[in-house]
Amino acid sequence: MSETQQVADPSSAAPPAANGVDRFFKISERGSSFGREIRGGFATFFTMAYILVLNPIILGSAKDKFGHTLDTGQLVTATALVACVMTVIMGVGGNLPLAIAAGLGLNAVVAFQLAPLMSWSDAMGLVVLEGFLICVLVVTGLREAIMNAIPQQLKQAIGVGIGLFIAFIGLVDSGFVSRIPDVAETTVPVQLGAVGRLTGWPVLVFCLGVLLTIALVARKVKGAILISIISMTVVAMIINSIADIKSWGLTTPKVPDKIVDTPDFGLIGHFSLFGGFGKAGVLTAILLVFTLVLSDFFDAMGTIVGISAEAGLLDEEGQVPGIGRVLFIDGAAALAGGIGSASSNTAYVESAAGVGEGARTGFANLITGGLFGLALFLSPLLTIVPLQAAAPALIAVGFLMMTHVKHIDWDRYEIAIPAFLTIAVMPFTYSITDGIGAGFLSYVVIKAVLGKAKEVNWLLWAVSALFLVYFAIDPVEQLLGVK
């Protein structure tokens, strides 16, 4: 059992609540404290603050069908605003340390698949429809029923896979691992550093950050992850001031020219619900919404289960507390992202950094959401943390989540093989959804060939059929004449 689970062990007698806020969020009841929640909120924000830069870059770099682009300043405002509001709502309504922001991958679908076929307002309208459909699935109980139908050990595998995935994200974002450009002429798709070896000061900052983080975690220092992020940001700022560095990536660790910036709310409310159906065609629009729903549905599901498991919040049956509210808020976040023109918003796997700091309740979200709110006005100041300083947190949390692998029965192939595929496919495809799909499909197939098809909940059969369409979407589109 990881230390993070031990902190939230419900078997130990919880101290009485200190005040009304403590009682509302169940801070003492879950074995946490205000200090842990505050540190966790800061840690989560700093590991996902990159979205304030990356989401505007992805959406702002694309043109819609009519050649229009979105304003970068307005995108920063929209990204921060929706993240702020929905993270706070998740904290108060869902009481989980689960931050929300524009979903990576989903924003790429909006920018490079939806926008070229319609106007930006039409594209955001399809995102609103996606969020609405997810909310309908929650209200009807279908989304929760699907989560409950997943075998417990497969849920454990989802958490482990997410751990490896976020560790891989940390390695890639820091530049410690990079994609080889000419994959067709090489034997491996990724390599150490940018040229097969580690070069440059930024990667050194990351390596030092990893060593510092694991040392602090091993010594069980309170605030280990946050201490590492702040310390390495200071080191990075010093290095940046004395060394000639071409690029740190998305954010540069230097004192900004200005601290306060004026938010521009010009994109808020610019969406058209059904315009995309007219411009792209009904069938094409339906397939695009289907892709968004399936990706968001299972990406968020995996994140919610994985983060809750690492926080020690799953009940004896492996269920997330208040899951109905949590799932509805996540669906509403997708809808809000479309309304705000920030793309579909969803639960963030980087929330694991806050859990690693000891966060166990939605109070941590008030801190994270508050920082996103400050980013509306202080974005130059709050985006000076380079990825190389934040990424070590993901490595440490990846380790903590990996410890769940011991709960899987590796001697039972009918669960071990799907668990392995779930764990392996997530980092290898850079997608939580793909890993869940591979696990589901292999699970139902193995059960069928073993003559145990009746042991599989019918919902898993239905979802696996949808994943089959998801993985074969290109030939399906060709058969339907979409391409």
Disulfide bonds with the S-S distance in Angstrom:
none
